[in-house]
Amino acid sequence: MTKKPFTPPCGTGCAATQMELFAEPTVPPAPPTVFDWDAHDFVVVGDSGGKDSGALVHEVCTQADKAGQLHKVHVLHCDLGRTTRGHLVEWPGALEVARAHAKQYGVPFAVRRSKRWPSLWYRILNHGNWPGHFARYCTSDTKTVTGRDHADEIGGGMRLGRPYRAGYAMGMRAEESRARAKKPVTERHRMSGAGTLRVVTTWLPIHGLTTEEVWQIHQENGIAHHEAYDRGMRRLSCRACPLAHTDDLVRSAQLNPGIFDEYAEAEANMGHPFKKNITLKRIIELARS
């Protein structure tokens, strides 16, 4: 599922259309912030297998190596599981790409899944409605909580006798949306709670990069990317993501007809449209036309 790096047709100038949320004019990214490696016991890097994750792992590991603290870096892939019919929620091969990122830089790699939900699919069915911009339980329940549990696993194994201090690096970029542009590069993560068990710092190392710059990092450093980009996808989220741009969903439906058919049946049973402005039934019709 990995190929030699390249710049896909949409690699330059398509960032503003990657998600419908991106249609809003963006604001300048937060100024770069130097990460304090000495103040943290370790750093967890969230890697979905997407292009931003590849650039993220590169940036974190490069900074860590320069600081002589590469041993503190841990790459985590959150496995989103399968549907009732056995379809992978995320793109097949995403896990392998994430593993390749960690291997390239010689840092530990872990795969973890929600301890409460067997997959994101079952969480959606339990909720009875689809995730949305203002109800992103898909991220909070299957990634944030899973990341916290993994950080506890690492921190607990260190036997520090105090709350561990961790960085949690994510690949959010200012170019993606106005909301993301406003995010600070570092801030106290909500998973810190009262700070009696853990103190976690959210870190956005590639916040100021453009899509073109992300692909440039891939090219210059021989970083693996997922084949879905070669086949016309601009993002590598879930194969059927309610937050994705309609054009990407139509292309994904062409490439993944089985899971879209299963989701469409669930949409009919729920009585809620997949997206406010378009149903899965219509997306499938466009994909097949």
N, C-alpha and C positions, 0 to 999 in steps of 0.2 A: 504493500500500500504506500510505500514511499518512493519518491523519484528525485532526480537531481533538481536543485532549486532553479526556478525560472521566474520571470515576471509575467503573470497572466495578463490577458487583454484588459482586465479591469484593474490591474495593479496600480495604474496611474489615473487619478481623477474620479474614481468611482466611490470614494468613501462616503460622499454625501448622499448616495442612494442605497447604501448597504442595508439600512432599515428605515421604515417609514418615520421612525422617531427622529432620524437624522435630518429630516426636511427643515427643521428649525435652524435658523442661523446660529452658528456656534460662537462662543466667546473664547478669548485667548486661553491656552492651557495654563495651569498653575506653574509658577516658576520652579525650575529644578531644585530638588532638595537632596543634600548629601545624606545618605543613609548611615546611621551610627552603628557600625558593626560591633564595636566594643560594648555597646549597651544592650545587645541582644544575644541570647544563648544559642539561637538557631533561627533559620528562615525557611518557611515552607513556601514553595512556589507552585501555584495552581496551574496545571497544564492540561488543557482540553484536547490538545492535538491540533489546534488551529494555528494559523499563521502568526497571530499575535503572541501565542504561547511560545512559539519558536524564538521570536525576538525577545520575549520576556526572559526565558531561560538563559539566552545568550547574555543579556544585559546584567542579570543578577550574578551569574557565574563569573563574568568578566570583572565586575566590580569586586566581587568576593575574592577572586584570585589576586587582584592588585592589592587588596588589603591583607592578604595572607590568611584569609578566613574561608576558603572554599569548603573546608570541612564542616561548616555550619549549614550548608545548603542541602535541602531535601525537596525533591520534586514529587508532587502528588497529583494523581489522576483520579477524579471522582467518577466511578463507573455508574451510569444511570440505569443499567439493567435492561430487561426485555419486556415486551408487551405480553399479553395473555397468549398470543399466537406465536410467541418466540422471536419477534422482530427486535433487533437492537434499537433502543431509543436513539442513541447517538450513531454517528456514521461508523460502519464497519472499518476497522483499521485505524481509528482515531487513537485508541489505546497504544497501538504499536508505534505510531508517530511520536506520541508523548514519551514513550519508553526510549525511542531513538534520541530524543532531545537530551534526556538525562544521561544516556550512555555517552554521547558525544563529549560532554563536559565532565564525565567521571564522577557524578554525584548520585547519592541513593535515590531510588525510584520506588514509589509505593502506589498500589491501586486499592482504593477503599470504596465502600458503598454504604449508603444509609443503613443504620442499625435498626431503624424503625420501619422503613418501607423497602420491600423487595425490589422496587424499581420506581422511577419517576411516573411511569404509566399507572401504577397502582395508586400513587399519591393523587394523580389527576382524577381517577375514577372515584376515589374516596371524597375528594373535594366537590365533585359534581359540576365543575366548570373549569374552563381553561385558564392557564396563567395569563397575565396581562401586564402592561406597564405599571399598573398600580396594585398588582397582586402577584408579585414575582416569588410565589412560594416555591416554584421550581428550583430557584437558586438557593433560597434560605433553607429549605428542608433537605435538599439532596446534595448541596455543595458546602454551604456555610457550616452547617452542623457537622457534616462529615469532616470538613477541614479542622474544625475545633477538636473533634475526637482524635484525629490523627496527631494534632499538635499536643494534646494531652498524653498521647501514647509516647511521643518523643520526649516531652518534658518530664513525664513521670519516670522514664527510664534513666534520666540523668541524675536523679536523687539529689537535687540541689538543696533541699531543706528550706526552700522558700518558693514563692510563686515564680514560675519560669517566665522569662521575657523572650517573646518570639516576634519575628517579623512575618507578615503574611503577604506575599507578593502576588499581585494580580495584573492582568494584561489590559486593563481599561485604558482607553485613549481619549483625549479631549476631542479629537476630530469626530468621534462617533456620535455625540449628541451634546446638546447644551447642558443637560444635567451632569454628564460625565466631565465636561469641560470645567465645571465649577468645583469638582472634587479636589481636595488638597492632595499633594503627592504622598504625604505621610499624615496619619492621624491615628488616634487610639481606636482600635476595632471594638465593635460592640460585643464581640465574644469575650472581651476582657471581663465583663461583668463588674463586680466590685473590686476586682484585682486581688482577691484573696487566694485564688488558685492559679491565675495566669494574667499576664499583661501582654496584650497582642497589639502590634502596630501594623495597620494597613499600609502597604507600600505599593505605589504605582510607578515602577521604574521607566515604563515606556509611554507615560501619559502624554508627552509632547510630540510623539512621533506621528508622521503621516503614514498612510497606507503605502505610499511609494517608498518611504524610508524603511518600513517594516520588510518589504520585499527585497530591498537593497541589502539589509542585514542577512537575509537568507542567502542571497547570491554570493556575497563576499565571504561568508563563513561556511558554506556548504551545508546549510541546515535543512533537514528533511521537511517536506510539506506533504499534505494529504492530496491524493489524486483527485478528490472532488473539485479542487481548484482548477485542475486541467480540464474538467468536464463542465465548466461554466458556473460553478458556485462561487459566490463572493464571500460567504461566511461559512464557518463550520460549527454551527450550534447544533441543537437536536435536528434530526432529519426533518421533523415536522414541528417547527417552532412558531408559536403564535406571534412572536415578536419580530419575526423575519419579514423582509420586504416581500410583497406578493410575487414579484418576478422570480425571486430565489425559491419561493415555495413551489411555483409552477415547475421550475427546473428540477427541484428535488422530487416532485411527484412523478416526473418523467423517469428519474433515475431509481426511485424507490416506490413503485406502485403498490406493493403489498402492504407496507405500513400505512400508507395514505388511505387505502381502502378500509383498513381496520379502524383508523382514527375517524373516518367519515361515518362509519356505523356508530361509533361512540358519540359523535356529534349529534346524530339523529336521536339517539336514546336520551342524551342529556337535555336536548332542547335548547342548547346555547350555541351560537355560531362560533366557529374556531377563532375568527377575528371579527371585530365589530363591523367591518366594511366588506367582508367576503366570507363565504362558507367554504368548507373543505370540498363539498360537492362541486362548487363552481371552480375551485382550484383544479380539481381532477379533470373537469370538463375542458378547461383551458390547456391542461397538460396533454390531453389526448386529441385536441383539435389540430 
